[in-house]
Amino acid sequence: EQRHLLPHGTGPSTLFGVTNFFRGNPRLLLLALPVAFAMIVLKWLYDASSARHVDFSPLLTGIIAAEVFIVGFMLSGTAGDFKEAERLPGEVAASLEAIADECLIVDTELKLPEARQCVAQLVEIGQSVRMWLLTNSDFDEVMADLRALNPLFIVFAPKIQAGFTTRLKSEQATIRRLVIRMDTMRRTSYVSAGYLIAEVIALAIFVLLLVTQIGPLAPTLLAVGVVTCLLTYVLALIRDLDNPYEYHRGKPGAADVQLDVLEQTEHRLRSLLTTMGASASAATPVSSP
């Protein structure tokens, strides 16, 4: 009965601020946990052995702080590129929709069959871009599909206003620019030297944690496990963020851009193409036998 007294869209979990607390792709976490567990076992075996230990020094915390600074710097850089990469599929879809609107106007006013051909080519372009991103197929096919709009625009040019032709060519150029930007993001790595120093220092920290006598066994194992899991997870996250269009077996990973907007646009354009074909069939007079 108390649930009906809560505002719409508000539940007990929302009131306590724990809605969707454990959300996200667990792939990176499942990658970091075995490494942390292995480090805990190695630390336990090393402390139980008669091997010589290094006395704890405040310099160890300084090294960890320096590693956190380097990792944070790299994470901020890759996160900025990832935010840009998230916008690009939506902008491609918006340009496809804009060209489709112009084709719909041409089909309604002039009944040109090239208008339906243009919408069909837009479907092909959307599918080509999406499959290129998912399967890393030939990039030249995407560019060829974009150039296939040129003969259709040539037919439109003498029959529509010059502003409409300019808008069509502008949207085509926008899609080309966005696709080339996606390809650049896939091929370019963010500060390769930064990856090297971050991973080398992380390995050195793991070795120092292993041989240093920190304190009682239980808190030591807990601290070693947490530090190892954190560094491993963040380094793997940075590697994944560096290529936001890297899909394993055609499926997005923990830090990959979702392509649902392109797929939804493709479905809408197919529906529009069906509608245009149906209206064209209805407008065609039926000849007597």
C-alpha atoms as an extended CHARMM CRD file, in Angstrom:
* protein
*
       289  EXT
         1         1  GLU       CA              0.0000000000        0.0000000000        0.0000000000  PROA      1               0.0000000000
         2         2  GLN       CA              2.8900000000        2.3760000000        0.6810000000  PROA      2               0.0000000000
         3         3  ARG       CA              4.1790000000        1.9940000000       -2.8680000000  PROA      3               0.0000000000
         4         4  HSD       CA              1.0820000000        3.7850000000       -4.1870000000  PROA      4               0.0000000000
         5         5  LEU       CA              1.9110000000        6.8000000000       -1.9940000000  PROA      5               0.0000000000
         6         6  LEU       CA              5.2850000000        7.3490000000       -3.7130000000  PROA      6               0.0000000000
         7         7  PRO       CA              5.6120000000        9.7640000000       -6.6390000000  PROA      7               0.0000000000
         8         8  HSD       CA              5.4400000000        8.3320000000      -10.1270000000  PROA      8               0.0000000000
         9         9  GLY       CA              8.7400000000        6.6820000000      -11.1250000000  PROA      9               0.0000000000
        10        10  THR       CA              9.9980000000        6.6120000000       -7.5330000000  PROA      10              0.0000000000
        11        11  GLY       CA             10.5630000000        3.3980000000       -5.6290000000  PROA      11              0.0000000000
        12        12  PRO       CA             12.3180000000        2.4280000000       -2.4080000000  PROA      12              0.0000000000
        13        13  SER       CA             15.6110000000        1.8830000000       -4.2040000000  PROA      13              0.0000000000
        14        14  THR       CA             15.3550000000        5.3280000000       -5.7940000000  PROA      14              0.0000000000
        15        15  LEU       CA             14.7230000000        6.9860000000       -2.4480000000  PROA      15              0.0000000000
        16        16  PHE       CA             17.8760000000        5.4480000000       -0.9870000000  PROA      16              0.0000000000
        17        17  GLY       CA             19.9310000000        6.3600000000       -4.0630000000  PROA      17              0.0000000000
        18        18  VAL       CA             20.9350000000        2.8450000000       -5.0880000000  PROA      18              0.0000000000
        19        19  THR       CA             19.0580000000        2.5720000000       -8.3750000000  PROA      19              0.0000000000
        20        20  ASN       CA             21.1400000000        0.6880000000      -10.9560000000  PROA      20              0.0000000000
        21        21  PHE       CA             24.1460000000        0.6720000000       -8.6190000000  PROA      21              0.0000000000
        22        22  PHE       CA             25.7310000000       -2.3900000000      -10.1960000000  PROA      22              0.0000000000
        23        23  ARG       CA             25.2480000000       -1.6300000000      -13.8660000000  PROA      23              0.0000000000
        24        24  GLY       CA             27.5820000000       -1.7790000000      -16.8240000000  PROA      24              0.0000000000
        25        25  ASN       CA             29.5170000000       -4.4050000000      -18.7410000000  PROA      25              0.0000000000
        26        26  PRO       CA             31.4430000000       -6.6940000000      -16.3210000000  PROA      26              0.0000000000
        27        27  ARG       CA             34.0240000000       -7.8330000000      -18.8930000000  PROA      27              0.0000000000
        28        28  LEU       CA             36.8520000000       -5.6720000000      -17.5670000000  PROA      28              0.0000000000
        29        29  LEU       CA             36.0230000000       -6.5580000000      -13.9770000000  PROA      29              0.0000000000
        30        30  LEU       CA             36.1760000000      -10.2500000000      -14.8220000000  PROA      30              0.0000000000
        31        31  LEU       CA             39.5680000000       -9.5650000000      -16.3790000000  PROA      31              0.0000000000
        32        32  ALA       CA             40.9250000000       -7.7240000000      -13.3240000000  PROA      32              0.0000000000
        33        33  LEU       CA             39.6300000000      -10.0590000000      -10.5920000000  PROA      33              0.0000000000
        34        34  PRO       CA             41.7600000000      -13.1170000000      -11.5860000000  PROA      34              0.0000000000
        35        35  VAL       CA             44.8720000000      -10.9210000000      -11.6560000000  PROA      35              0.0000000000
        36        36  ALA       CA             44.0710000000       -9.5690000000       -8.1870000000  PROA      36              0.0000000000
        37        37  PHE       CA             43.3780000000      -13.0770000000       -6.8800000000  PROA      37              0.0000000000
        38        38  ALA       CA             46.6750000000      -14.3670000000       -8.3040000000  PROA      38              0.0000000000
        39        39  MET       CA             48.5100000000      -11.4480000000       -6.6850000000  PROA      39              0.0000000000
        40        40  ILE       CA             46.8870000000      -12.2460000000       -3.3120000000  PROA      40              0.0000000000
        41        41  VAL       CA             47.9620000000      -15.8920000000       -3.5510000000  PROA      41              0.0000000000
        42        42  LEU       CA             51.5310000000      -14.9280000000       -4.4920000000  PROA      42              0.0000000000
        43        43  LYS       CA             51.7100000000      -12.4490000000       -1.5980000000  PROA      43              0.0000000000
        44        44  TRP       CA             50.4120000000      -15.0360000000        0.8130000000  PROA      44              0.0000000000
        45        45  LEU       CA             52.9620000000      -17.6320000000       -0.3420000000  PROA      45              0.0000000000
        46        46  TYR       CA             55.7930000000      -15.1090000000       -0.2470000000  PROA      46              0.0000000000
        47        47  ASP       CA             54.9800000000      -13.9740000000        3.2960000000  PROA      47              0.0000000000
        48        48  ALA       CA             54.6940000000      -17.5980000000        4.4410000000  PROA      48              0.0000000000
        49        49  SER       CA             58.0960000000      -18.4640000000        2.9610000000  PROA      49              0.0000000000
        50        50  SER       CA             61.5300000000      -17.7040000000        4.3770000000  PROA      50              0.0000000000
        51        51  ALA       CA             62.3510000000      -15.2770000000        1.5610000000  PROA      51              0.0000000000
        52        52  ARG       CA             63.7770000000      -11.9170000000        2.5300000000  PROA      52              0.0000000000
        53        53  HSD       CA             61.3210000000       -9.0290000000        2.8070000000  PROA      53              0.0000000000
        54        54  VAL       CA             61.8590000000       -5.3400000000        2.1720000000  PROA      54              0.0000000000
        55        55  ASP       CA             60.9180000000       -2.9660000000        4.9660000000  PROA      55              0.0000000000
        56        56  PHE       CA             57.9470000000       -0.7520000000        4.3030000000  PROA      56              0.0000000000
        57        57  SER       CA             58.8740000000        2.7430000000        3.0830000000  PROA      57              0.0000000000
        58        58  PRO       CA             56.7510000000        5.8340000000        2.5050000000  PROA      58              0.0000000000
        59        59  LEU       CA             58.3040000000        5.9320000000       -0.9600000000  PROA      59              0.0000000000
        60        60  LEU       CA             55.9890000000        3.0520000000       -1.9240000000  PROA      60              0.0000000000
        61        61  THR       CA             52.9350000000        5.2500000000       -1.4280000000  PROA      61              0.0000000000
        62        62  GLY       CA             54.6360000000        7.9780000000       -3.4790000000  PROA      62              0.0000000000
        63        63  ILE       CA             55.2040000000        5.5480000000       -6.3530000000  PROA      63              0.0000000000
        64        64  ILE       CA             51.5530000000        4.4880000000       -6.2130000000  PROA      64              0.0000000000
        65        65  ALA       CA             50.4930000000        8.1560000000       -6.2300000000  PROA      65              0.0000000000
        66        66  ALA       CA             52.6870000000        8.8240000000       -9.2800000000  PROA      66              0.0000000000
        67        67  GLU       CA             51.1200000000        5.8650000000      -11.0820000000  PROA      67              0.0000000000
        68        68  VAL       CA             47.6400000000        7.1350000000      -10.2360000000  PROA      68              0.0000000000
        69        69  PHE       CA             48.5830000000       10.5400000000      -11.6780000000  PROA      69              0.0000000000
        70        70  ILE       CA             49.8080000000        9.0130000000      -14.9540000000  PROA      70              0.0000000000
        71        71  VAL       CA             46.7750000000        6.7460000000      -15.2280000000  PROA      71              0.0000000000
        72        72  GLY       CA             44.4090000000        9.6290000000      -14.4890000000  PROA      72              0.0000000000
        73        73  PHE       CA             46.0560000000       11.7760000000      -17.1710000000  PROA      73              0.0000000000
        74        74  MET       CA             45.6640000000        9.0380000000      -19.7800000000  PROA      74              0.0000000000
        75        75  LEU       CA             42.1180000000        8.2520000000      -18.6860000000  PROA      75              0.0000000000
        76        76  SER       CA             41.0390000000       11.8840000000      -19.0740000000  PROA      76              0.0000000000
        77        77  GLY       CA             42.5040000000       12.0220000000      -22.5910000000  PROA      77              0.0000000000
        78        78  THR       CA             40.9000000000        8.8190000000      -23.8290000000  PROA      78              0.0000000000
        79        79  ALA       CA             37.5910000000        9.6830000000      -22.1570000000  PROA      79              0.0000000000
        80        80  GLY       CA             37.4530000000       12.9420000000      -24.1270000000  PROA      80              0.0000000000
        81        81  ASP       CA             37.9440000000       11.0940000000      -27.4110000000  PROA      81              0.0000000000
        82        82  PHE       CA             35.3140000000        8.5500000000      -26.3710000000  PROA      82              0.0000000000
        83        83  LYS       CA             32.7370000000       11.2760000000      -25.7470000000  PROA      83              0.0000000000
        84        84  GLU       CA             33.3780000000       12.5730000000      -29.2610000000  PROA      84              0.0000000000
        85        85  ALA       CA             33.1190000000        9.0470000000      -30.6900000000  PROA      85              0.0000000000
        86        86  GLU       CA             29.7160000000        8.6000000000      -29.0400000000  PROA      86              0.0000000000
        87        87  ARG       CA             28.2950000000       11.5200000000      -31.0410000000  PROA      87              0.0000000000
        88        88  LEU       CA             29.4910000000       10.4400000000      -34.4830000000  PROA      88              0.0000000000
        89        89  PRO       CA             26.9850000000        7.5970000000      -35.2000000000  PROA      89              0.0000000000
        90        90  GLY       CA             24.1190000000        9.8750000000      -34.1760000000  PROA      90              0.0000000000
        91        91  GLU       CA             25.3530000000       12.6350000000      -36.4700000000  PROA      91              0.0000000000
        92        92  VAL       CA             25.6480000000       10.1710000000      -39.3620000000  PROA      92              0.0000000000
        93        93  ALA       CA             22.0810000000        9.0300000000      -38.6970000000  PROA      93              0.0000000000
        94        94  ALA       CA             20.8670000000       12.6510000000      -38.6040000000  PROA      94              0.0000000000
        95        95  SER       CA             22.4380000000       13.3780000000      -41.9980000000  PROA      95              0.0000000000
        96        96  LEU       CA             20.8570000000       10.2470000000      -43.4770000000  PROA      96              0.0000000000
        97        97  GLU       CA             17.4630000000       11.3370000000      -42.1580000000  PROA      97              0.0000000000
        98        98  ALA       CA             17.9380000000       14.8460000000      -43.5900000000  PROA      98              0.0000000000
        99        99  ILE       CA             18.7080000000       13.5160000000      -47.0760000000  PROA      99              0.0000000000
       100       100  ALA       CA             15.7320000000       11.1530000000      -46.8030000000  PROA      100             0.0000000000
       101       101  ASP       CA             13.4470000000       14.1180000000      -46.0490000000  PROA      101             0.0000000000
       102       102  GLU       CA             14.5970000000       15.8850000000      -49.2070000000  PROA      102             0.0000000000
       103       103  CYS       CA             14.0130000000       12.6970000000      -51.2100000000  PROA      103             0.0000000000
       104       104  LEU       CA             10.5190000000       12.4170000000      -49.7490000000  PROA      104             0.0000000000
       105       105  ILE       CA              9.7530000000       15.9840000000      -50.8460000000  PROA      105             0.0000000000
       106       106  VAL       CA             11.0380000000       15.2720000000      -54.3530000000  PROA      106             0.0000000000
       107       107  ASP       CA              8.9800000000       12.0920000000      -54.5260000000  PROA      107             0.0000000000
       108       108  THR       CA              5.8420000000       13.8970000000      -53.3490000000  PROA      108             0.0000000000
       109       109  GLU       CA              6.1530000000       16.8670000000      -55.6760000000  PROA      109             0.0000000000
       110       110  LEU       CA              7.8750000000       15.5040000000      -58.7820000000  PROA      110             0.0000000000
       111       111  LYS       CA              7.2380000000       11.7350000000      -58.5990000000  PROA      111             0.0000000000
       112       112  LEU       CA             10.7950000000       10.9990000000      -59.6530000000  PROA      112             0.0000000000
       113       113  PRO       CA             11.7690000000        7.3210000000      -59.3790000000  PROA      113             0.0000000000
       114       114  GLU       CA             15.2850000000        8.4700000000      -58.5000000000  PROA      114             0.0000000000
       115       115  ALA       CA             13.9160000000        9.7090000000      -55.1700000000  PROA      115             0.0000000000
       116       116  ARG       CA             13.0800000000        6.1590000000      -54.1030000000  PROA      116             0.0000000000
       117       117  GLN       CA             16.4290000000        5.0030000000      -55.4400000000  PROA      117             0.0000000000
       118       118  CYS       CA             18.1040000000        7.6230000000      -53.2790000000  PROA      118             0.0000000000
       119       119  VAL       CA             16.3280000000        6.4050000000      -50.1370000000  PROA      119             0.0000000000
       120       120  ALA       CA             17.3350000000        2.8420000000      -51.0110000000  PROA      120             0.0000000000
       121       121  GLN       CA             20.9230000000        4.0310000000      -51.3590000000  PROA      121             0.0000000000
       122       122  LEU       CA             20.6880000000        5.7150000000      -47.9480000000  PROA      122             0.0000000000
       123       123  VAL       CA             19.6460000000        2.3700000000      -46.4500000000  PROA      123             0.0000000000
       124       124  GLU       CA             22.6670000000        0.8200000000      -48.1170000000  PROA      124             0.0000000000
       125       125  ILE       CA             24.9430000000        3.5240000000      -46.7290000000  PROA      125             0.0000000000
       126       126  GLY       CA             23.6360000000        3.1230000000      -43.1800000000  PROA      126             0.0000000000
       127       127  GLN       CA             24.0470000000       -0.6350000000      -43.3210000000  PROA      127             0.0000000000
       128       128  SER       CA             27.4880000000       -0.3150000000      -44.8910000000  PROA      128             0.0000000000
       129       129  VAL       CA             28.7310000000        2.0420000000      -42.1610000000  PROA      129             0.0000000000
       130       130  ARG       CA             27.3510000000       -0.1490000000      -39.3870000000  PROA      130             0.0000000000
       131       131  MET       CA             28.7900000000       -3.3850000000      -40.7840000000  PROA      131             0.0000000000
       132       132  TRP       CA             32.1240000000       -1.6800000000      -41.4280000000  PROA      132             0.0000000000
       133       133  LEU       CA             32.3130000000       -0.6970000000      -37.7700000000  PROA      133             0.0000000000
       134       134  LEU       CA             31.1670000000       -4.0770000000      -36.4570000000  PROA      134             0.0000000000
       135       135  THR       CA             33.2290000000       -6.3550000000      -38.6760000000  PROA      135             0.0000000000
       136       136  ASN       CA             36.0910000000       -4.0260000000      -39.6980000000  PROA      136             0.0000000000
       137       137  SER       CA             35.2770000000       -4.6330000000      -43.3610000000  PROA      137             0.0000000000
       138       138  ASP       CA             36.6210000000       -2.6910000000      -46.3380000000  PROA      138             0.0000000000
       139       139  PHE       CA             36.4900000000        1.0660000000      -45.7630000000  PROA      139             0.0000000000
       140       140  ASP       CA             36.5160000000        1.7610000000      -49.5130000000  PROA      140             0.0000000000
       141       141  GLU       CA             33.0770000000        0.1560000000      -49.8450000000  PROA      141             0.0000000000
       142       142  VAL       CA             31.6290000000        2.7790000000      -47.5160000000  PROA      142             0.0000000000
       143       143  MET       CA             33.1500000000        5.5800000000      -49.5670000000  PROA      143             0.0000000000
       144       144  ALA       CA             31.8870000000        3.9950000000      -52.7920000000  PROA      144             0.0000000000
       145       145  ASP       CA             28.3560000000        3.8230000000      -51.3950000000  PROA      145             0.0000000000
       146       146  LEU       CA             28.5460000000        7.5230000000      -50.5610000000  PROA      146             0.0000000000
       147       147  ARG       CA             29.7050000000        8.3790000000      -54.0740000000  PROA      147             0.0000000000
       148       148  ALA       CA             26.7990000000        6.3760000000      -55.4980000000  PROA      148             0.0000000000
       149       149  LEU       CA             24.5570000000        9.3070000000      -54.5010000000  PROA      149             0.0000000000
       150       150  ASN       CA             26.1810000000       11.5610000000      -57.1150000000  PROA      150             0.0000000000
       151       151  PRO       CA             24.2440000000       10.2700000000      -60.1890000000  PROA      151             0.0000000000
       152       152  LEU       CA             20.9700000000       10.6680000000      -58.2970000000  PROA      152             0.0000000000
       153       153  PHE       CA             21.8280000000       14.2320000000      -57.2770000000  PROA      153             0.0000000000
       154       154  ILE       CA             22.6130000000       15.0110000000      -60.9280000000  PROA      154             0.0000000000
       155       155  VAL       CA             19.0260000000       14.0470000000      -61.8130000000  PROA      155             0.0000000000
       156       156  PHE       CA             17.6480000000       16.1650000000      -58.9460000000  PROA      156             0.0000000000
       157       157  ALA       CA             19.7150000000       19.2860000000      -59.6960000000  PROA      157             0.0000000000
       158       158  PRO       CA             17.8410000000       20.7050000000      -62.7480000000  PROA      158             0.0000000000
       159       159  LYS       CA             14.4160000000       19.9500000000      -61.2720000000  PROA      159             0.0000000000
       160       160  ILE       CA             14.6920000000       21.2920000000      -57.7190000000  PROA      160             0.0000000000
       161       161  GLN       CA             15.8300000000       24.5680000000      -56.2130000000  PROA      161             0.0000000000
       162       162  ALA       CA             19.5560000000       25.2340000000      -55.9230000000  PROA      162             0.0000000000
       163       163  GLY       CA             19.3270000000       25.4380000000      -52.1360000000  PROA      163             0.0000000000
       164       164  PHE       CA             18.0100000000       21.8900000000      -51.9490000000  PROA      164             0.0000000000
       165       165  THR       CA             20.8680000000       20.6020000000      -54.0840000000  PROA      165             0.0000000000
       166       166  THR       CA             23.3760000000       22.4300000000      -51.8870000000  PROA      166             0.0000000000
       167       167  ARG       CA             21.8170000000       20.9050000000      -48.7940000000  PROA      167             0.0000000000
       168       168  LEU       CA             22.0150000000       17.4010000000      -50.2570000000  PROA      168             0.0000000000
       169       169  LYS       CA             25.6830000000       17.7950000000      -51.1500000000  PROA      169             0.0000000000
       170       170  SER       CA             26.4040000000       19.3190000000      -47.7390000000  PROA      170             0.0000000000
       171       171  GLU       CA             24.8530000000       16.3630000000      -45.9020000000  PROA      171             0.0000000000
       172       172  GLN       CA             26.7740000000       13.9520000000      -48.1310000000  PROA      172             0.0000000000
       173       173  ALA       CA             30.0210000000       15.7550000000      -47.2860000000  PROA      173             0.0000000000
       174       174  THR       CA             29.1250000000       15.6700000000      -43.5890000000  PROA      174             0.0000000000
       175       175  ILE       CA             28.6540000000       11.8950000000      -43.6490000000  PROA      175             0.0000000000
       176       176  ARG       CA             31.9690000000       11.4940000000      -45.4690000000  PROA      176             0.0000000000
       177       177  ARG       CA             33.7620000000       13.6690000000      -42.9090000000  PROA      177             0.0000000000
       178       178  LEU       CA             32.2540000000       11.7850000000      -39.9520000000  PROA      178             0.0000000000
       179       179  VAL       CA             33.1190000000        8.3850000000      -41.4100000000  PROA      179             0.0000000000
       180       180  ILE       CA             36.7200000000        9.4430000000      -42.0390000000  PROA      180             0.0000000000
       181       181  ARG       CA             36.8940000000       10.7000000000      -38.4400000000  PROA      181             0.0000000000
       182       182  MET       CA             35.7020000000        7.2910000000      -37.2120000000  PROA      182             0.0000000000
       183       183  ASP       CA             38.3540000000        5.5830000000      -39.2920000000  PROA      183             0.0000000000
       184       184  THR       CA             41.0210000000        7.8870000000      -37.8560000000  PROA      184             0.0000000000
       185       185  MET       CA             39.9380000000        7.0490000000      -34.3020000000  PROA      185             0.0000000000
       186       186  ARG       CA             40.1920000000        3.3370000000      -35.0430000000  PROA      186             0.0000000000
       187       187  ARG       CA             43.6760000000        3.6230000000      -36.5080000000  PROA      187             0.0000000000
       188       188  THR       CA             45.2520000000        6.1340000000      -34.1150000000  PROA      188             0.0000000000
       189       189  SER       CA             46.4510000000        5.1770000000      -30.6320000000  PROA      189             0.0000000000
       190       190  TYR       CA             46.5250000000        7.7090000000      -27.8030000000  PROA      190             0.0000000000
       191       191  VAL       CA             50.1170000000        8.3690000000      -26.5730000000  PROA      191             0.0000000000
       192       192  SER       CA             51.7200000000        4.9470000000      -27.0070000000  PROA      192             0.0000000000
       193       193  ALA       CA             54.6660000000        6.0100000000      -24.8310000000  PROA      193             0.0000000000
       194       194  GLY       CA             52.2220000000        6.7660000000      -22.0280000000  PROA      194             0.0000000000
       195       195  TYR       CA             50.9040000000        3.1990000000      -22.1480000000  PROA      195             0.0000000000
       196       196  LEU       CA             54.4320000000        1.8670000000      -21.8160000000  PROA      196             0.0000000000
       197       197  ILE       CA             55.4050000000        3.8990000000      -18.7520000000  PROA      197             0.0000000000
       198       198  ALA       CA             52.0530000000        3.2850000000      -17.0390000000  PROA      198             0.0000000000
       199       199  GLU       CA             52.2440000000       -0.4800000000      -17.5040000000  PROA      199             0.0000000000
       200       200  VAL       CA             55.9270000000       -0.6950000000      -16.5090000000  PROA      200             0.0000000000
       201       201  ILE       CA             55.3250000000        1.2670000000      -13.3080000000  PROA      201             0.0000000000
       202       202  ALA       CA             52.2520000000       -0.8470000000      -12.5280000000  PROA      202             0.0000000000
       203       203  LEU       CA             54.3570000000       -4.0110000000      -12.8660000000  PROA      203             0.0000000000
       204       204  ALA       CA             57.0200000000       -2.4820000000      -10.6090000000  PROA      204             0.0000000000
       205       205  ILE       CA             54.3500000000       -1.6660000000       -8.0110000000  PROA      205             0.0000000000
       206       206  PHE       CA             53.1110000000       -5.2560000000       -8.0780000000  PROA      206             0.0000000000
       207       207  VAL       CA             56.6540000000       -6.5180000000       -7.4510000000  PROA      207             0.0000000000
       208       208  LEU       CA             57.1980000000       -4.0440000000       -4.6040000000  PROA      208             0.0000000000
       209       209  LEU       CA             53.8920000000       -5.0160000000       -2.9990000000  PROA      209             0.0000000000
       210       210  LEU       CA             54.9540000000       -8.6420000000       -3.2400000000  PROA      210             0.0000000000
       211       211  VAL       CA             58.3430000000       -8.2860000000       -1.5040000000  PROA      211             0.0000000000
       212       212  THR       CA             57.5100000000       -5.5290000000        1.0050000000  PROA      212             0.0000000000
       213       213  GLN       CA             56.6420000000       -6.3360000000        4.6060000000  PROA      213             0.0000000000
       214       214  ILE       CA             53.5790000000       -4.1360000000        5.0120000000  PROA      214             0.0000000000
       215       215  GLY       CA             51.9700000000       -5.4040000000        8.2150000000  PROA      215             0.0000000000
       216       216  PRO       CA             49.5710000000       -8.0860000000        9.4640000000  PROA      216             0.0000000000
       217       217  LEU       CA             48.6980000000      -10.7250000000        6.8890000000  PROA      217             0.0000000000
       218       218  ALA       CA             44.9320000000      -10.1520000000        6.4840000000  PROA      218             0.0000000000
       219       219  PRO       CA             45.0340000000       -6.3470000000        5.9310000000  PROA      219             0.0000000000
       220       220  THR       CA             48.0640000000       -6.7690000000        3.6910000000  PROA      220             0.0000000000
       221       221  LEU       CA             46.3290000000       -9.2720000000        1.4480000000  PROA      221             0.0000000000
       222       222  LEU       CA             43.2560000000       -7.0370000000        1.2570000000  PROA      222             0.0000000000
       223       223  ALA       CA             45.2760000000       -3.9450000000        0.3510000000  PROA      223             0.0000000000
       224       224  VAL       CA             47.3530000000       -5.8140000000       -2.2420000000  PROA      224             0.0000000000
       225       225  GLY       CA             44.2060000000       -7.2480000000       -3.8420000000  PROA      225             0.0000000000
       226       226  VAL       CA             42.4450000000       -3.8770000000       -4.0180000000  PROA      226             0.0000000000
       227       227  VAL       CA             45.4460000000       -2.0190000000       -5.4680000000  PROA      227             0.0000000000
       228       228  THR       CA             46.0940000000       -4.7540000000       -8.0380000000  PROA      228             0.0000000000
       229       229  CYS       CA             42.4450000000       -4.9210000000       -9.0940000000  PROA      229             0.0000000000
       230       230  LEU       CA             42.2030000000       -1.1320000000       -9.3910000000  PROA      230             0.0000000000
       231       231  LEU       CA             45.3310000000       -0.6660000000      -11.4990000000  PROA      231             0.0000000000
       232       232  THR       CA             44.5670000000       -3.6460000000      -13.7340000000  PROA      232             0.0000000000
       233       233  TYR       CA             40.9950000000       -2.5100000000      -14.3050000000  PROA      233             0.0000000000
       234       234  VAL       CA             41.9000000000        1.1050000000      -15.1070000000  PROA      234             0.0000000000
       235       235  LEU       CA             44.7230000000        0.1570000000      -17.4800000000  PROA      235             0.0000000000
       236       236  ALA       CA             42.4200000000       -2.2580000000      -19.3180000000  PROA      236             0.0000000000
       237       237  LEU       CA             39.7280000000        0.4330000000      -19.4180000000  PROA      237             0.0000000000
       238       238  ILE       CA             42.1380000000        2.9410000000      -20.9840000000  PROA      238             0.0000000000
       239       239  ARG       CA             43.1470000000        0.3700000000      -23.6020000000  PROA      239             0.0000000000
       240       240  ASP       CA             39.4840000000       -0.2430000000      -24.3910000000  PROA      240             0.0000000000
       241       241  LEU       CA             38.5980000000        3.4580000000      -24.4950000000  PROA      241             0.0000000000
       242       242  ASP       CA             41.4500000000        4.1020000000      -26.9160000000  PROA      242             0.0000000000
       243       243  ASN       CA             39.4900000000        2.3320000000      -29.6840000000  PROA      243             0.0000000000
       244       244  PRO       CA             35.7770000000        3.0310000000      -29.1410000000  PROA      244             0.0000000000
       245       245  TYR       CA             34.8650000000        1.1380000000      -32.3300000000  PROA      245             0.0000000000
       246       246  GLU       CA             36.5240000000       -2.1880000000      -31.5050000000  PROA      246             0.0000000000
       247       247  TYR       CA             33.8590000000       -4.8890000000      -31.5310000000  PROA      247             0.0000000000
       248       248  HSD       CA             34.6270000000       -8.4900000000      -30.6680000000  PROA      248             0.0000000000
       249       249  ARG       CA             32.6430000000      -10.8570000000      -32.9010000000  PROA      249             0.0000000000
       250       250  GLY       CA             30.3090000000       -8.0480000000      -33.8900000000  PROA      250             0.0000000000
       251       251  LYS       CA             29.2830000000       -7.1930000000      -30.3140000000  PROA      251             0.0000000000
       252       252  PRO       CA             30.1860000000       -4.0400000000      -28.3310000000  PROA      252             0.0000000000
       253       253  GLY       CA             32.5280000000       -4.4860000000      -25.3960000000  PROA      253             0.0000000000
       254       254  ALA       CA             32.7870000000       -2.7460000000      -22.0550000000  PROA      254             0.0000000000
       255       255  ALA       CA             33.8540000000        0.6030000000      -23.5280000000  PROA      255             0.0000000000
       256       256  ASP       CA             32.6010000000        0.5450000000      -27.1150000000  PROA      256             0.0000000000
       257       257  VAL       CA             30.1570000000        2.9380000000      -28.7490000000  PROA      257             0.0000000000
       258       258  GLN       CA             26.6420000000        1.5750000000      -29.2060000000  PROA      258             0.0000000000
       259       259  LEU       CA             25.4220000000        1.5440000000      -32.8180000000  PROA      259             0.0000000000
       260       260  ASP       CA             21.7090000000        1.2290000000      -32.0720000000  PROA      260             0.0000000000
       261       261  VAL       CA             21.0300000000        4.6600000000      -33.5450000000  PROA      261             0.0000000000
       262       262  LEU       CA             22.3040000000        3.5450000000      -36.9660000000  PROA      262             0.0000000000
       263       263  GLU       CA             20.2610000000        0.3520000000      -36.8410000000  PROA      263             0.0000000000
       264       264  GLN       CA             17.0930000000        2.2360000000      -35.8780000000  PROA      264             0.0000000000
       265       265  THR       CA             17.6720000000        4.7710000000      -38.6600000000  PROA      265             0.0000000000
       266       266  GLU       CA             18.0840000000        1.9160000000      -41.1200000000  PROA      266             0.0000000000
       267       267  HSD       CA             14.7250000000        0.4610000000      -40.0570000000  PROA      267             0.0000000000
       268       268  ARG       CA             13.0110000000        3.8460000000      -40.3990000000  PROA      268             0.0000000000
       269       269  LEU       CA             14.4350000000        4.3760000000      -43.8680000000  PROA      269             0.0000000000
       270       270  ARG       CA             13.2870000000        0.9160000000      -44.9370000000  PROA      270             0.0000000000
       271       271  SER       CA              9.7840000000        1.7440000000      -43.6970000000  PROA      271             0.0000000000
       272       272  LEU       CA              9.8910000000        5.0540000000      -45.5590000000  PROA      272             0.0000000000
       273       273  LEU       CA             11.0130000000        3.2790000000      -48.7160000000  PROA      273             0.0000000000
       274       274  THR       CA              8.1110000000        0.8450000000      -48.3920000000  PROA      274             0.0000000000
       275       275  THR       CA              5.6900000000        3.7370000000      -47.9170000000  PROA      275             0.0000000000
       276       276  MET       CA              7.0420000000        5.5600000000      -50.9720000000  PROA      276             0.0000000000
       277       277  GLY       CA              6.7520000000        2.4090000000      -53.0730000000  PROA      277             0.0000000000
       278       278  ALA       CA              3.1720000000        1.8480000000      -51.9250000000  PROA      278             0.0000000000
       279       279  SER       CA              2.1800000000        5.4370000000      -52.7200000000  PROA      279             0.0000000000
       280       280  ALA       CA              3.7980000000        5.1930000000      -56.1430000000  PROA      280             0.0000000000
       281       281  SER       CA              1.8730000000        1.9930000000      -56.8850000000  PROA      281             0.0000000000
       282       282  ALA       CA             -1.3740000000        3.6040000000      -55.7870000000  PROA      282             0.0000000000
       283       283  ALA       CA             -0.7630000000        6.6520000000      -57.9990000000  PROA      283             0.0000000000
       284       284  THR       CA             -0.0820000000        4.5160000000      -61.0840000000  PROA      284             0.0000000000
       285       285  PRO       CA             -3.3170000000        3.9840000000      -63.1130000000  PROA      285             0.0000000000
       286       286  VAL       CA             -4.2520000000        0.4020000000      -63.8250000000  PROA      286             0.0000000000
       287       287  SER       CA             -4.5380000000       -0.2830000000      -67.5860000000  PROA      287             0.0000000000
       288       288  SER       CA             -7.6240000000       -2.0340000000      -68.8380000000  PROA      288             0.0000000000
       289       289  PRO       CA             -7.1950000000       -5.5730000000      -70.1700000000  PROA      289             0.0000000000
